[in-house]
């Protein structure tokens, strides 16, 4: 499966003057959005919680977790993120995509709107 990136604005959830535009790799295999440690530090995002995660290699790890406001596709939402290690790649995970009502089209390298399921 091919990967692609989308530009997003990351905003501190309580201090809107702290923001940063970055490219996020669309990763529908990732449950949560992952932000590199440098981005978390630059935006001074609090990470008050820990949550276990499983990497693609199968390795189990504990990550710090927090919330960030994301501007994407003309809308903004507060979403959960995992604070990755320094130098990690910023990933846009499935939870955030679902919060925005978006799905990935890897062939055309774009996000597109999808209806919410209430079944």
OpenMM code with the backbone's topology and positions (N, CA, C; nanometers):
from openmm import Vec3, app, unit

residues = "UNK UNK UNK UNK UNK UNK UNK UNK UNK UNK UNK UNK UNK UNK UNK UNK UNK UNK UNK UNK UNK UNK UNK UNK UNK UNK UNK UNK UNK UNK UNK UNK UNK UNK UNK UNK UNK UNK UNK UNK UNK UNK UNK UNK UNK UNK UNK UNK UNK UNK UNK UNK UNK UNK UNK UNK UNK UNK UNK UNK UNK UNK UNK UNK UNK UNK UNK UNK UNK UNK UNK UNK UNK UNK UNK UNK UNK UNK UNK UNK UNK UNK UNK UNK UNK UNK UNK UNK UNK UNK UNK UNK UNK UNK UNK UNK UNK UNK UNK UNK UNK UNK UNK UNK UNK UNK UNK UNK UNK UNK UNK UNK UNK UNK UNK UNK UNK UNK UNK".split()
positions = [
    Vec3(0.0836, -0.1177, 0.0000),
    Vec3(0.0000, 0.0000, 0.0000),
    Vec3(0.0882, 0.1240, 0.0000),
    Vec3(0.0557, 0.2203, -0.0827),
    Vec3(0.1361, 0.3422, -0.0898),
    Vec3(0.1015, 0.4354, 0.0259),
    Vec3(0.1967, 0.5199, 0.0597),
    Vec3(0.1724, 0.6189, 0.1645),
    Vec3(0.1748, 0.7572, 0.1016),
    Vec3(0.1131, 0.8502, 0.1700),
    Vec3(0.1148, 0.9886, 0.1242),
    Vec3(0.1021, 1.0788, 0.2453),
    Vec3(0.1295, 1.2062, 0.2256),
    Vec3(0.1215, 1.3017, 0.3353),
    Vec3(0.0142, 1.4060, 0.3072),
    Vec3(-0.0334, 1.4655, 0.4142),
    Vec3(-0.1270, 1.5783, 0.4049),
    Vec3(-0.0772, 1.6879, 0.4986),
    Vec3(-0.0911, 1.8131, 0.4570),
    Vec3(-0.0528, 1.9221, 0.5470),
    Vec3(-0.1590, 1.9391, 0.6555),
    Vec3(-0.1142, 1.9675, 0.7750),
    Vec3(-0.2061, 1.9896, 0.8873),
    Vec3(-0.1477, 2.0974, 0.9770),
    Vec3(-0.2357, 2.1701, 1.0413),
    Vec3(-0.1935, 2.2689, 1.1396),
    Vec3(-0.2144, 2.2085, 1.2776),
    Vec3(-0.1078, 2.2022, 1.3545),
    Vec3(-0.1145, 2.1544, 1.4922),
    Vec3(-0.1204, 2.2762, 1.5829),
    Vec3(-0.2143, 2.2754, 1.6767),
    Vec3(-0.2374, 2.3900, 1.7637),
    Vec3(-0.2462, 2.3413, 1.9079),
    Vec3(-0.1796, 2.4117, 1.9968),
    Vec3(-0.1919, 2.3800, 2.1394),
    Vec3(-0.3396, 2.3909, 2.1754),
    Vec3(-0.3974, 2.2923, 2.2456),
    Vec3(-0.5413, 2.2940, 2.2705),
    Vec3(-0.5904, 2.4095, 2.3577),
    Vec3(-0.5017, 2.4716, 2.4341),
    Vec3(-0.5435, 2.5814, 2.5213),
    Vec3(-0.4817, 2.7157, 2.4844),
    Vec3(-0.3766, 2.7129, 2.4028),
    Vec3(-0.3074, 2.8365, 2.3630),
    Vec3(-0.2975, 2.8412, 2.2107),
    Vec3(-0.3981, 2.8983, 2.1480),
    Vec3(-0.4092, 2.8981, 2.0024),
    Vec3(-0.2940, 2.9712, 1.9334),
    Vec3(-0.2192, 3.0550, 2.0066),
    Vec3(-0.1072, 3.1260, 1.9456),
    Vec3(0.0133, 3.0337, 1.9234),
    Vec3(0.0098, 2.9139, 1.9801),
    Vec3(0.1164, 2.8166, 1.9602),
    Vec3(0.0692, 2.7161, 1.8557),
    Vec3(0.1213, 2.7328, 1.7326),
    Vec3(0.0794, 2.6431, 1.6252),
    Vec3(0.1961, 2.6144, 1.5325),
    Vec3(0.1781, 2.5130, 1.4507),
    Vec3(0.2827, 2.4663, 1.3610),
    Vec3(0.2172, 2.3927, 1.2457),
    Vec3(0.2599, 2.4204, 1.1227),
    Vec3(0.2104, 2.3467, 1.0068),
    Vec3(0.3135, 2.2396, 0.9719),
    Vec3(0.2673, 2.1148, 0.9650),
    Vec3(0.3561, 2.0041, 0.9274),
    Vec3(0.2835, 1.9103, 0.8321),
    Vec3(0.3608, 1.8242, 0.7665),
    Vec3(0.3033, 1.7179, 0.6851),
    Vec3(0.2902, 1.5932, 0.7712),
    Vec3(0.1716, 1.5334, 0.7707),
    Vec3(0.1467, 1.4096, 0.8431),
    Vec3(0.1367, 1.2959, 0.7424),
    Vec3(0.2014, 1.1853, 0.7708),
    Vec3(0.1882, 1.0658, 0.6878),
    Vec3(0.0554, 1.0007, 0.7222),
    Vec3(-0.0284, 0.9798, 0.6213),
    Vec3(-0.1573, 0.9150, 0.6427),
    Vec3(-0.1302, 0.7670, 0.6652),
    Vec3(-0.1651, 0.7183, 0.7839),
    Vec3(-0.1366, 0.5800, 0.8221),
    Vec3(-0.2619, 0.5178, 0.8824),
    Vec3(-0.3446, 0.4573, 0.7968),
    Vec3(-0.4690, 0.3973, 0.8451),
    Vec3(-0.4432, 0.2726, 0.9285),
    Vec3(-0.3213, 0.2228, 0.9281),
    Vec3(-0.2859, 0.1094, 1.0131),
    Vec3(-0.2533, 0.1514, 1.1556),
    Vec3(-0.2326, 0.2815, 1.1752),
    Vec3(-0.2053, 0.3350, 1.3094),
    Vec3(-0.3376, 0.3764, 1.3721),
    Vec3(-0.3617, 0.3335, 1.4932),
    Vec3(-0.4850, 0.3719, 1.5610),
    Vec3(-0.4844, 0.5209, 1.5926),
    Vec3(-0.3745, 0.5695, 1.6488),
    Vec3(-0.3674, 0.7081, 1.6946),
    Vec3(-0.2666, 0.7883, 1.6133),
    Vec3(-0.2815, 0.9187, 1.6174),
    Vec3(-0.1848, 1.0100, 1.5579),
    Vec3(-0.0587, 1.0076, 1.6436),
    Vec3(0.0561, 1.0103, 1.5781),
    Vec3(0.1856, 1.0099, 1.6470),
    Vec3(0.2591, 1.1379, 1.6111),
    Vec3(0.3083, 1.2087, 1.7112),
    Vec3(0.3857, 1.3299, 1.6888),
    Vec3(0.5270, 1.3106, 1.7425),
    Vec3(0.6274, 1.3522, 1.6664),
    Vec3(0.7656, 1.3411, 1.7140),
    Vec3(0.7875, 1.4254, 1.8392),
    Vec3(0.8811, 1.3839, 1.9205),
    Vec3(0.9123, 1.4542, 2.0456),
    Vec3(0.9439, 1.6012, 2.0212),
    Vec3(1.0096, 1.6329, 1.9089),
    Vec3(1.0460, 1.7713, 1.8800),
    Vec3(0.9216, 1.8591, 1.8620),
    Vec3(0.8190, 1.8052, 1.7980),
    Vec3(0.6946, 1.8797, 1.7761),
    Vec3(0.6220, 1.8999, 1.9093),
    Vec3(0.6177, 1.7948, 1.9904),
    Vec3(0.5532, 1.8025, 2.1211),
    Vec3(0.6217, 1.9095, 2.2060),
    Vec3(0.7548, 1.9122, 2.2020),
    Vec3(0.8299, 2.0119, 2.2800),
    Vec3(0.8091, 2.1526, 2.2249),
    Vec3(0.8127, 2.1682, 2.0927),
    Vec3(0.7984, 2.3006, 2.0326),
    Vec3(0.6631, 2.3629, 2.0661),
    Vec3(0.5571, 2.2819, 2.0644),
    Vec3(0.4233, 2.3317, 2.0954),
    Vec3(0.3918, 2.3279, 2.2450),
    Vec3(0.4854, 2.2740, 2.3235),
    Vec3(0.4679, 2.2608, 2.4688),
    Vec3(0.3387, 2.1872, 2.5023),
    Vec3(0.3153, 2.0774, 2.4310),
    Vec3(0.1940, 1.9979, 2.4521),
    Vec3(0.2090, 1.9107, 2.5765),
    Vec3(0.1149, 1.9166, 2.6676),
    Vec3(0.1215, 1.8290, 2.7841),
    Vec3(0.0927, 1.6839, 2.7448),
    Vec3(0.1608, 1.5931, 2.8094),
    Vec3(0.1383, 1.4494, 2.7874),
    Vec3(0.1171, 1.3830, 2.9232),
    Vec3(0.0001, 1.4033, 2.9822),
    Vec3(-0.0227, 1.3595, 3.1200),
    Vec3(-0.0477, 1.2101, 3.1379),
    Vec3(-0.0669, 1.1375, 3.0287),
    Vec3(-0.1031, 0.9961, 3.0403),
    Vec3(-0.0013, 0.9078, 2.9699),
    Vec3(-0.0046, 0.7805, 3.0039),
    Vec3(0.0732, 0.6785, 2.9336),
    Vec3(-0.0222, 0.5738, 2.8790),
    Vec3(0.0124, 0.5184, 2.7646),
    Vec3(-0.0715, 0.4143, 2.7060),
    Vec3(0.0191, 0.3154, 2.6336),
    Vec3(-0.0086, 0.1863, 2.6453),
    Vec3(0.0714, 0.0884, 2.5722),
    Vec3(0.0390, 0.0928, 2.4233),
    Vec3(0.1378, 0.0587, 2.3435),
    Vec3(0.1209, 0.0525, 2.1982),
    Vec3(0.2027, -0.0643, 2.1452),
    Vec3(0.1665, -0.1097, 2.0279),
    Vec3(0.2411, -0.2153, 1.9587),
    Vec3(0.2918, -0.1563, 1.8277),
    Vec3(0.4233, -0.1631, 1.8054),
    Vec3(0.4833, -0.1118, 1.6826),
    Vec3(0.4631, -0.2105, 1.5685),
    Vec3(0.4882, -0.1670, 1.4455),
    Vec3(0.4741, -0.2539, 1.3285),
    Vec3(0.5632, -0.3782, 1.3400),
    Vec3(0.6750, -0.3661, 1.4106),
    Vec3(0.7668, -0.4782, 1.4305),
    Vec3(0.7141, -0.5806, 1.5304),
    Vec3(0.6051, -0.5449, 1.6009),
    Vec3(0.5511, -0.6317, 1.7052),
    Vec3(0.5994, -0.5955, 1.8442),
    Vec3(0.6962, -0.5048, 1.8512),
    Vec3(0.7493, -0.4619, 1.9806),
    Vec3(0.6420, -0.3864, 2.0589),
    Vec3(0.6315, -0.4171, 2.1879),
    Vec3(0.5386, -0.3469, 2.2762),
    Vec3(0.6141, -0.2354, 2.3466),
    Vec3(0.5491, -0.1186, 2.3545),
    Vec3(0.6150, -0.0006, 2.4096),
    Vec3(0.5102, 0.0851, 2.4810),
    Vec3(0.5556, 0.1685, 2.5718),
    Vec3(0.4675, 0.2632, 2.6410),
    Vec3(0.4991, 0.4026, 2.5883),
    Vec3(0.3953, 0.4754, 2.5458),
    Vec3(0.4120, 0.6126, 2.4983),
    Vec3(0.3379, 0.7091, 2.5894),
    Vec3(0.3889, 0.8315, 2.5986),
    Vec3(0.3167, 0.9401, 2.6635),
    Vec3(0.2037, 0.9813, 2.5696),
    Vec3(0.0911, 1.0238, 2.6258),
    Vec3(-0.0278, 1.0573, 2.5476),
    Vec3(-0.0806, 1.1940, 2.5904),
    Vec3(-0.1284, 1.2705, 2.4935),
    Vec3(-0.1874, 1.4007, 2.5211),
    Vec3(-0.2917, 1.4355, 2.4171),
    Vec3(-0.3323, 1.5614, 2.4168),
    Vec3(-0.4298, 1.6099, 2.3193),
    Vec3(-0.3723, 1.7278, 2.2438),
    Vec3(-0.4079, 1.7376, 2.1152),
    Vec3(-0.3659, 1.8475, 2.0296),
    Vec3(-0.4850, 1.8859, 1.9425),
    Vec3(-0.4954, 2.0135, 1.9104),
    Vec3(-0.5966, 2.0592, 1.8146),
    Vec3(-0.5328, 2.0480, 1.6764),
    Vec3(-0.6044, 1.9865, 1.5831),
    Vec3(-0.5536, 1.9715, 1.4467),
    Vec3(-0.6468, 2.0424, 1.3500),
    Vec3(-0.5877, 2.1226, 1.2621),
    Vec3(-0.6600, 2.1831, 1.1515),
    Vec3(-0.6328, 2.1001, 1.0271),
    Vec3(-0.7394, 2.0465, 0.9690),
    Vec3(-0.7270, 1.9551, 0.8555),
    Vec3(-0.8530, 1.9659, 0.7706),
    Vec3(-0.8370, 1.9740, 0.6411),
    Vec3(-0.9511, 1.9743, 0.5485),
    Vec3(-1.0517, 2.0841, 0.5817),
    Vec3(-1.0018, 2.2003, 0.6264),
    Vec3(-1.0893, 2.3134, 0.6520),
    Vec3(-1.1645, 2.3092, 0.7843),
    Vec3(-1.1336, 2.2118, 0.8694),
    Vec3(-1.1985, 2.2004, 1.0001),
    Vec3(-1.0918, 2.1834, 1.1078),
    Vec3(-1.1335, 2.1996, 1.2320),
    Vec3(-1.0445, 2.1768, 1.3460),
    Vec3(-1.1102, 2.0824, 1.4448),
    Vec3(-1.0296, 1.9948, 1.5036),
    Vec3(-1.0752, 1.9025, 1.6073),
    Vec3(-0.9625, 1.8853, 1.7090),
    Vec3(-1.0018, 1.8595, 1.8331),
    Vec3(-0.9044, 1.8173, 1.9334),
    Vec3(-0.8997, 1.6654, 1.9275),
    Vec3(-0.7791, 1.6112, 1.9215),
    Vec3(-0.7622, 1.4667, 1.9092),
    Vec3(-0.6520, 1.4178, 2.0019),
    Vec3(-0.6550, 1.2913, 2.0304),
    Vec3(-0.5515, 1.2265, 2.1108),
    Vec3(-0.4283, 1.2015, 2.0224),
    Vec3(-0.3106, 1.2189, 2.0807),
    Vec3(-0.1872, 1.1850, 2.0088),
    Vec3(-0.0941, 1.1076, 2.1010),
    Vec3(-0.0101, 1.0270, 2.0409),
    Vec3(0.0999, 0.9613, 2.1107),
    Vec3(0.2245, 1.0445, 2.0858),
    Vec3(0.3042, 1.0666, 2.1898),
    Vec3(0.4298, 1.1396, 2.1778),
    Vec3(0.5393, 1.0405, 2.1415),
    Vec3(0.5837, 1.0462, 2.0164),
    Vec3(0.6857, 0.9534, 1.9672),
    Vec3(0.8252, 0.9945, 2.0103),
    Vec3(0.9218, 0.9106, 1.9785),
    Vec3(1.0603, 0.9426, 2.0123),
    Vec3(1.1155, 1.0518, 1.9205),
    Vec3(1.2278, 1.1122, 1.9600),
    Vec3(1.2912, 1.2127, 1.8734),
    Vec3(1.3197, 1.1521, 1.7356),
    Vec3(1.2930, 1.2305, 1.6321),
    Vec3(1.3212, 1.1857, 1.4954),
    Vec3(1.2156, 1.0960, 1.4347),
    Vec3(1.1094, 1.0652, 1.5092),
    Vec3(1.0059, 0.9786, 1.4522),
    Vec3(0.9272, 1.0547, 1.3461),
    Vec3(0.8547, 0.9808, 1.2655),
    Vec3(0.7738, 1.0417, 1.1598),
    Vec3(0.6346, 1.0728, 1.2139),
    Vec3(0.5823, 1.1879, 1.1774),
    Vec3(0.4491, 1.2291, 1.2221),
    Vec3(0.3440, 1.1514, 1.1434),
    Vec3(0.2562, 1.0811, 1.2153),
    Vec3(0.1550, 0.9966, 1.1528),
    Vec3(0.0150, 1.0478, 1.1833),
    Vec3(-0.0726, 1.0425, 1.0846),
    Vec3(-0.2141, 1.0731, 1.1015),
    Vec3(-0.2869, 0.9399, 1.1127),
    Vec3(-0.3355, 0.9080, 1.2327),
    Vec3(-0.3948, 0.7777, 1.2596),
    Vec3(-0.5445, 0.7718, 1.2351),
    Vec3(-0.5990, 0.6519, 1.2479),
    Vec3(-0.7393, 0.6234, 1.2166),
    Vec3(-0.8374, 0.6985, 1.3058),
    Vec3(-0.8067, 0.7130, 1.4349),
    Vec3(-0.8992, 0.7830, 1.5252),
    Vec3(-0.9188, 0.9268, 1.4777),
    Vec3(-0.8106, 0.9947, 1.4458),
    Vec3(-0.8202, 1.1335, 1.3993),
    Vec3(-0.8944, 1.1407, 1.2667),
    Vec3(-0.8648, 1.0500, 1.1747),
    Vec3(-0.9370, 1.0480, 1.0471),
    Vec3(-1.0870, 1.0321, 1.0698),
    Vec3(-1.1240, 0.9426, 1.1591),
    Vec3(-1.2663, 0.9208, 1.1866),
    Vec3(-1.3295, 1.0435, 1.2521),
    Vec3(-1.2568, 1.1133, 1.3385),
    Vec3(-1.3100, 1.2345, 1.4000),
    Vec3(-1.3436, 1.3398, 1.2945),
    Vec3(-1.2659, 1.3432, 1.1879),
    Vec3(-1.2893, 1.4391, 1.0798),
    Vec3(-1.3862, 1.3843, 0.9745),
    Vec3(-1.4261, 1.2583, 0.9850),
    Vec3(-1.5136, 1.1995, 0.8846),
    Vec3(-1.4436, 1.1819, 0.7518),
    Vec3(-1.3156, 1.1418, 0.7573),
    Vec3(-1.2347, 1.1273, 0.6371),
    Vec3(-1.1832, 0.9846, 0.6226),
    Vec3(-1.1589, 0.9461, 0.4984),
    Vec3(-1.0955, 0.8182, 0.4671),
    Vec3(-0.9822, 0.8448, 0.3682),
    Vec3(-0.8922, 0.7497, 0.3580),
    Vec3(-0.7758, 0.7646, 0.2707),
    Vec3(-0.7983, 0.6968, 0.1361),
    Vec3(-0.7582, 0.7649, 0.0309),
    Vec3(-0.7542, 0.7092, -0.1044),
    Vec3(-0.6071, 0.7038, -0.1440),
    Vec3(-0.5394, 0.5904, -0.1197),
    Vec3(-0.3961, 0.5844, -0.1461),
    Vec3(-0.3605, 0.5879, -0.2951),
    Vec3(-0.4525, 0.5482, -0.3818),
    Vec3(-0.4258, 0.5510, -0.5259),
    Vec3(-0.4128, 0.6950, -0.5745),
    Vec3(-0.5067, 0.7791, -0.5327),
    Vec3(-0.5048, 0.9190, -0.5746),
    Vec3(-0.4370, 1.0103, -0.4722),
    Vec3(-0.3879, 0.9491, -0.3641),
    Vec3(-0.3125, 1.0193, -0.2598),
    Vec3(-0.3899, 1.1395, -0.2054),
    Vec3(-0.5086, 1.1086, -0.1531),
    Vec3(-0.5922, 1.2158, -0.1005),
    Vec3(-0.6814, 1.1611, 0.0099),
    Vec3(-0.7383, 1.2525, 0.0863),
    Vec3(-0.8405, 1.2185, 0.1830),
    Vec3(-0.9750, 1.2574, 0.1241),
    Vec3(-1.0789, 1.1821, 0.1575),
    Vec3(-1.2115, 1.2168, 0.1079),
    Vec3(-1.3132, 1.1957, 0.2206),
    Vec3(-1.4226, 1.2740, 0.2166),
    Vec3(-1.5228, 1.2649, 0.3224),
    Vec3(-1.6043, 1.1365, 0.3115),
    Vec3(-1.6386, 1.0803, 0.4276),
    Vec3(-1.7243, 0.9617, 0.4346),
    Vec3(-1.8295, 0.9855, 0.5411),
    Vec3(-1.9481, 0.9284, 0.5218),
    Vec3(-2.0526, 0.9457, 0.6233),
    Vec3(-2.0195, 0.8662, 0.7489),
    Vec3(-2.0662, 0.9150, 0.8616),
    Vec3(-2.0504, 0.8417, 0.9873),
    Vec3(-2.1429, 0.7212, 0.9886),
    Vec3(-2.0987, 0.6149, 1.0526),
    Vec3(-2.1798, 0.4940, 1.0636),
    Vec3(-2.2448, 0.4886, 1.2014),
    Vec3(-2.3740, 0.4736, 1.2035),
    Vec3(-2.4486, 0.4658, 1.3290),
    Vec3(-2.5327, 0.3384, 1.3284),
    Vec3(-2.4672, 0.2271, 1.3083),
    Vec3(-2.5395, 0.0993, 1.3020),
    Vec3(-2.5289, 0.0231, 1.4305),
] * unit.nanometer
topology = app.Topology()
chain = topology.addChain("A")
for resn in residues:
    res = topology.addResidue(resn, chain)
    for name in ("N", "CA", "C"):
        topology.addAtom(name, app.Element.getBySymbol(name[0]), res)
